[in-house]
């Protein structure tokens, strides 16, 4: 899974020099396969905007 994508989420752990990722997931896809994903954007090129519309929370990813 590409960790430089805006849709990637997970927790990087390091314990005595052993590194692993917990709770790795993509918020756009149901699989861990990024090949050919049409939603990929580098997380450094977008910014997150969250707001409420009534009781629904909406998240947008806008260009920086």
C-alpha positions, 0 to 999 in steps of 0.5 A, spaced: 500 500 500 502 506 498 503 510 504 504 517 500 497 517 498 492 522 501 487 516 502 492 512 506 491 511 514 495 507 519 499 507 525 507 506 524 510 503 530 517 501 532 519 497 538 526 495 539 528 497 532 522 492 529 518 497 525 511 495 523 504 498 521 498 497 525 491 499 522 493 500 515 487 501 510 485 506 504 479 510 505 478 510 498 478 502 496 476 496 500 482 492 498 490 493 499 491 493 492 493 500 489 495 498 482 491 502 477 487 506 483 484 512 480 484 516 486 491 516 488 494 523 490 500 525 493 498 527 500 503 533 500 499 536 494 492 536 497 489 539 504 483 536 508 477 540 509 472 538 514 465 541 515 458 539 518 452 539 513 446 538 518 448 532 522 453 529 517 460 530 517 463 531 510 471 531 508 473 534 502 480 534 499 482 540 496 489 542 492 494 546 496 
